[in-house]
């Protein structure tokens, strides 16, 4: 407490980390090589240290299952629907990118973000686990129905195993080490920097695409990200829902695994189409990170009210 009796506002370390990573990535072009490998390891470590902070003895309960159902509806119903809606003005490559974004599950980083933003990590863990299991069927089905392309679900199975199952197991070891909360948060923030720096840097060529399309995609992506995210928070608070539940629900309503969408674009389409299809996904990474920054900056005031 300060002398005036007010709670000292925490330094928005995550926000600064994200902003610096985006700027550094655009300026430098990211890593000279092994971007995918570095990004995967970074996200793996962020997940591991985030999961280490919670106990799984009572993770499956009526309450967590209920939140999981809401999360599935928000991510694959509301958010995917909005993404497909905003894809209507676009054609060919750009539309393919939006379809990929709508088809993929939420970003794995919803888990560590929930932890950092003081939400209940148990809700996020069960929700993201169930959604990824469903996505093994839903992702190829959505792409096939909308684009007529069949995709191999191997990437999704691999992502689920490497970025959920393995971190879950390793987190039990890290938990026994009793690493301080400050150290864990520092590791998570470093991992976020490495992840965002690599993704933005490797794909900074989007800056040289048609300016009108870039501006329109940016505006529509802001609407589809901030709209449902803020909507969940405001409606939930009006219904007296606790913030530890609203934080993960808000994240599931606004985040997609854009990195996975980019990988699917690259693997499914010829190079010239893949580049264009990746543009909406790359811009979504920046907008979603901006949303995370907003949430962190506002979280103290929200929890005070």
C-alpha positions in Angstrom: 0.0 0.0 0.0 1.2 3.5 -0.8 1.1 6.4 1.8 -2.2 7.6 0.2 -3.7 4.2 1.0 -4.0 3.2 -2.7 -2.8 -0.2 -4.0 0.3 0.2 -6.0 -0.3 -0.5 -9.7 1.9 -3.4 -11.0 4.3 -2.6 -13.8 2.7 -3.9 -17.0 5.7 -6.1 -17.9 3.7 -8.3 -20.3 2.5 -5.2 -22.2 6.0 -3.8 -22.6 7.4 -7.2 -23.6 4.7 -7.6 -26.4 5.2 -4.1 -27.8 9.0 -4.5 -27.9 8.8 -7.9 -29.5 6.5 -6.6 -32.3 8.7 -3.6 -33.0 11.9 -5.6 -32.8 10.5 -8.3 -35.1 9.4 -5.8 -37.8 12.7 -3.9 -37.7 15.0 -6.9 -37.6 13.1 -9.6 -39.6 13.2 -12.1 -36.7 15.5 -15.0 -36.5 17.8 -15.9 -39.5 16.7 -19.5 -39.2 14.9 -22.1 -37.0 11.9 -19.7 -36.4 9.4 -22.5 -36.1 11.6 -24.5 -33.7 12.3 -21.5 -31.5 8.7 -20.5 -31.4 7.6 -24.0 -30.5 10.1 -24.3 -27.6 9.2 -20.8 -26.3 5.5 -21.6 -26.2 6.3 -25.0 -24.6 8.2 -23.4 -21.8 5.5 -20.7 -21.3 2.9 -23.4 -21.0 5.0 -25.5 -18.6 5.7 -22.7 -16.1 2.1 -21.5 -16.3 0.7 -25.0 -15.5 3.2 -25.4 -12.7 1.3 -22.8 -10.6 -1.8 -24.9 -10.3 -2.9 -28.1 -8.7 -4.9 -30.6 -10.8 -6.5 -32.6 -8.0 -9.9 -31.0 -8.5 -9.6 -29.6 -12.0 -12.7 -31.6 -13.3 -15.8 -30.3 -11.6 -19.3 -29.2 -12.5 -18.0 -25.6 -12.5 -15.0 -26.2 -14.8 -17.1 -28.3 -17.2 -19.7 -25.5 -17.4 -17.0 -22.9 -18.2 -15.5 -25.3 -20.8 -18.9 -25.6 -22.6 -19.1 -21.8 -22.7 -15.5 -21.6 -24.0 -16.2 -24.0 -26.8 -19.3 -22.0 -27.9 -17.5 -18.7 -27.7 -14.4 -19.8 -29.7 -15.9 -22.1 -32.3 -19.3 -20.5 -32.4 -19.1 -16.8 -31.8 -15.5 -16.1 -32.8 -15.3 -18.4 -35.8 -18.6 -17.1 -37.0 -17.4 -13.5 -36.8 -14.1 -14.3 -38.6 -16.1 -15.9 -41.5 -18.4 -12.9 -41.5 -15.6 -10.4 -41.9 -14.1 -12.6 -44.7 -17.0 -11.8 -47.0 -15.5 -8.6 -48.6 -12.4 -10.5 -49.7 -11.6 -13.0 -52.4 -9.3 -15.9 -53.1 -6.1 -15.9 -51.0 -7.2 -13.5 -48.3 -10.5 -15.3 -47.8 -8.5 -18.6 -47.5 -6.6 -17.1 -44.7 -9.7 -16.1 -42.8 -11.2 -19.6 -43.3 -8.0 -21.1 -41.8 -8.2 -18.7 -38.9 -11.8 -19.6 -38.2 -11.1 -23.4 -38.4 -8.2 -23.5 -35.9 -8.6 -23.8 -32.1 -7.7 -21.0 -29.7 -4.1 -19.9 -29.1 -2.2 -22.0 -26.6 -1.1 -18.8 -25.0 -4.6 -18.4 -23.6 -3.4 -20.6 -20.8 -0.4 -18.6 -19.6 -2.3 -15.3 -20.3 -5.1 -16.4 -18.0 -2.5 -17.0 -15.3 -0.8 -13.7 -15.8 -4.1 -11.8 -15.9 -5.2 -13.4 -12.6 -7.9 -15.6 -14.1 -8.5 -19.2 -12.9 -6.0 -21.3 -14.8 -8.1 -24.5 -14.0 -10.9 -23.1 -16.2 -8.5 -22.4 -19.1 -6.7 -25.7 -18.9 -9.8 -27.9 -19.1 -11.4 -25.7 -21.7 -8.3 -25.6 -24.0 -7.8 -29.4 -23.6 -11.3 -30.2 -24.6 -11.3 -27.7 -27.5 -8.1 -29.1 -29.0 -9.5 -32.6 -28.8 -12.6 -31.4 -30.7 -10.5 -29.4 -33.2 -8.9 -32.6 -34.5 -12.3 -33.2 -36.2 -13.6 -29.6 -36.5 -10.6 -28.0 -38.2 -10.3 -30.3 -41.2 -14.1 -30.4 -41.4 -14.5 -26.6 -41.5 -11.7 -26.3 -44.1 -13.2 -29.1 -46.3 -16.7 -27.6 -46.1 -15.7 -24.1 -46.9 -12.7 -24.6 -49.3 -13.1 -28.2 -50.5 -9.6 -29.0 -49.3 -8.8 -32.0 -47.2 -6.1 -31.5 -44.6 -4.0 -33.8 -42.5 -4.8 -33.5 -38.8 -1.3 -34.5 -37.9 -0.3 -30.9 -37.2 -3.1 -30.6 -34.7 -2.3 -33.9 -33.0 1.4 -32.9 -32.7 0.4 -29.4 -31.4 -1.9 -30.9 -28.8 0.7 -33.4 -27.6 3.8 -31.1 -27.6 2.1 -27.9 -26.3 -0.5 -29.4 -23.9 0.3 -33.0 -22.8 4.1 -32.6 -22.4 4.0 -29.3 -20.6 1.3 -30.7 -18.3 3.6 -33.6 -17.4 6.7 -31.5 -17.0 4.9 -28.9 -15.0 4.5 -31.4 -12.2 8.3 -31.6 -12.0 8.7 -27.8 -12.1 6.0 -27.5 -9.4 8.1 -29.6 -7.0 11.1 -27.3 -7.6 9.0 -24.5 -5.9 10.3 -21.8 -8.2 9.3 -18.3 -7.1 6.3 -16.6 -8.7 8.5 -13.7 -9.8 11.0 -16.1 -11.6 8.1 -18.0 -13.3 6.6 -14.7 -14.6 10.0 -13.6 -15.9 10.4 -16.9 -17.8 6.9 -16.6 -19.3 7.5 -13.0 -20.4 10.9 -14.0 -22.0 9.2 -16.8 -23.8 6.4 -14.5 -25.1 9.1 -12.1 -26.4 10.9 -14.9 -28.3 7.6 -16.2 -29.7 6.1 -13.0 -31.0 9.5 -11.6 -32.2 10.0 -14.7 -34.4 6.4 -14.8 -35.9 6.2 -11.1 -36.7 9.8 -10.9 -37.9 9.5 -13.8 -40.3 6.3 -12.5 -41.8 7.0 -8.8 -41.9 6.5 -8.8 -45.7 2.8 -8.1 -45.1 3.8 -4.5 -44.7 4.3 -4.2 -48.4 1.0 -5.6 -49.4 -2.0 -3.5 -50.8 -2.5 -0.8 -48.2 -6.3 -0.6 -48.6 -6.6 -4.3 -47.9 -4.2 -4.1 -44.9 -6.2 -1.2 -43.4 -9.5 -3.0 -43.9 -8.3 -6.3 -42.5 -6.8 -4.5 -39.5 -10.0 -2.7 -38.7 -12.2 -5.8 -39.1 -9.8 -7.8 -37.0 -9.9 -5.2 -34.2 -13.7 -5.5 -34.3 -13.7 -9.3 -34.2 -11.1 -9.4 -31.3 -12.0 -6.5 -29.0 -15.8 -6.8 -29.7 -16.5 -10.3 -28.3 -13.7 -9.9 -25.7 -15.1 -6.7 -24.2 -18.7 -8.0 -24.7 -18.0 -11.0 -22.5 -16.4 -8.8 -19.8 -19.3 -6.3 -19.8 -22.1 -8.8 -19.9 -20.4 -11.0 -17.4 -19.9 -8.2 -14.9 -23.5 -7.1 -15.4 -24.5 -10.6 -14.4 -22.1 -10.5 -11.4 -19.8 -13.2 -12.8 -16.5 -13.3 -11.0 -13.4 -12.0 -12.9 -11.5 -15.2 -12.5 -14.1 -16.8 -14.8 -14.5 -13.9 -17.1 -10.8 -13.6 -17.9 -10.5 -17.1 -19.6 -13.9 -16.7 -21.2 -12.9 -13.3 -22.7 -9.7 -14.8 -24.0 -11.4 -17.8 -25.6 -13.9 -15.4 -27.3 -11.0 -13.4 -28.9 -7.9 -15.6 -29.5 -7.2 -18.1 -32.3 -4.1 -20.1 -32.9 -2.9 -17.8 -35.7 0.5 -19.5 -35.8 -1.1 -22.8 -36.6 -3.3 -21.1 -39.2 -0.2 -19.8 -40.9 1.4 -23.2 -40.9 -1.7 -24.7 -42.5 -1.8 -22.0 -45.2 1.9 -22.8 -46.0 1.3 -26.5 -46.2 -2.0 -26.4 -48.1 -1.5 -23.8 -50.8 1.1 -22.9 -53.5 3.7 -20.4 -52.3 2.2 -17.3 -53.9 -1.3 -18.0 -52.5 0.1 -19.1 -49.1 1.8 -15.7 -48.7 -1.4 -13.8 -49.3 -3.5 -16.2 -47.2 -1.1 -15.7 -44.3 -1.6 -12.0 -44.2 -4.9 -12.0 -42.1 -3.4 -14.4 -39.7 -0.2 -12.3 -39.2 -2.3 -9.1 -38.6 -4.4 -11.1 -36.2 -1.3 -11.9 -34.1 -0.6 -8.2 -33.7 -4.2 -7.3 -32.9 -4.6 -10.2 -30.4 -1.4 -9.2 -28.7 -2.7 -5.6 -28.5 -5.8 -7.0 -26.9 -3.7 -8.8 -24.3 -1.8 -5.6 -23.6 -5.2 -3.8 -23.1 -6.3 -6.5 -20.7 -3.2 -6.4 -18.6 -3.2 -2.6 -18.4 -6.9 -2.6 -17.4 -7.0 -5.7 -15.2 -6.0 -3.9 -12.0 -8.9 -1.4 -12.3 -11.3 -4.1 -13.4 -10.5 -6.2 -10.3 -10.8 -3.2 -8.0 -14.4 -2.4 -9.0 
